[in-house]
Amino acid sequence: MKIGINGSFIRKQDSGIGQVCANFLRVLREELEKEKTVFGEVEFVVYLEKEAAFEGIDNFKKCIIDSFYKRDDLVRKILWEKILLPRQVEKDRCDVLFSLYQSPTVLKNTKHVMLVHDTVWKIFPQYLNNLRKKLYYSLVGKGIQSADEIITISQNSKNDIVKFFQTKDDSISVIPIDCDRIFHKKIPEKEKTEILNKFKLKEEEYIFYVGGFDVRKNVDALLRAYGILYTRHNQKMEIPRLILAGSFHSNLIPLVVDVPGIAEEVMRKNGIPRGYIESIGFVPQKELPAIYAGAKLFCYPSLYEGFGLPVLEAMSVGCPVVASNVSSIPEIADESEIVLVDPENDEKIAEGMLEFIISNELAKERVQNAKNKAKKFGWKKFTKKTMKLLTKA
């Protein structure tokens, strides 16, 4: 049997899809090295857009499909995923292609298993703000509908796929993912201190957010909720600073929240001193565990997630979590493990943060429960269940 794998996102390992791609390939390689016959007589071909320096694909046959169109944009994605990749897969006579993300790829003579992470463009159609995006996601929809089998990462995403693409329920398998293994490792105190010092942070003296600043992430509600928290309680107790990590691109407004503008307004309106709300920019993934671990709490009021990796990352590290009670997040953890809040109610977000600020015992209990829950997720589980589906297909 020959199984093709679309490994395109290996070149973007800091993205959520890139992490899934990297961890699937890494664990697949480890399992094959451990027991050569674990998946039977299978030949793997990993399809890439360019050479990738990643140890997880060293034991696989790599096929680099170069494009004459060099710009990394939606035109290139359509060309590569819709034309060049299917042509090469058919030429190589693969029995199955596994696409590690939703794409426009349609195959005629090869079985196709597609991993669909979310349907965010259906929930938030304002993201399709130009013709290229509308064309691309129209083709993605056709790719989803043509796939022989679909894997998705939460029951919520499965429900959305059935709703928006009229896909048969029995052709969709829910296989939860995990966060990267670095979030499960113990962080040496010296390393944690060095990283916190780098960003001028003091342990347990900040509330943390990391992620995108696009509209669905709801960071504007977090900023407003912090204003409520500070105004009502700063005279009775020390309110931790609010630290935001992520890349902000002002040219994408209104698709992204105007973080600097809203932060300025919140500080002015609520008499919050300078430095209490601060953006620290992009944080490399290897440094994130230390920043989670040093935080008083992690707050993630997202309106929609296919899974919610940052929540699981914080849980794994042992950081108290306040997160949305909508979309897929309640599938990751319940009220015994994290504080779930209505993301459209600023008051409730503020109350959720306050719970962890005033009660260390509550935080300790929930953190331990959350760490135990986080251990139930695993890349081995994801990889073995996926491989079972691929070989069956």
Secondary structure, DSSP 8 states (H G I E B T S, - for coil): -EEEEE-GGGGGTTSHHHHHHHHHHHHHHHHHHH-TTTT-S-EEEEEESS----GGGTTSEEEE---S--S-SHHHHHIIIIIIHHHHHHHTT-SEEEESS--S---SSSEEEEEE---HHHH-GGG--SHHHHHHHHHHHHHHHH-SEEEESSHHHHHHHHHHH---GGGEEE------GGGGS---HHHHHHHHHHTT--TTSEEEEES--BGGG-HHHHHHHHHHHHHHHTTTS---EEEEES---GGGTTTB--HHHHHHHHHHHHT--TTSEEEEE---GGGHHHHHHH-SEEEE--S--SS-HHHHHHHHHT--EEEESSTTHHHH--TTTSEEE-TT-HHHHHHHHHHHHH-HHHHHHHHHHHHHHHTT--HHHHHHHHHHHHHH-
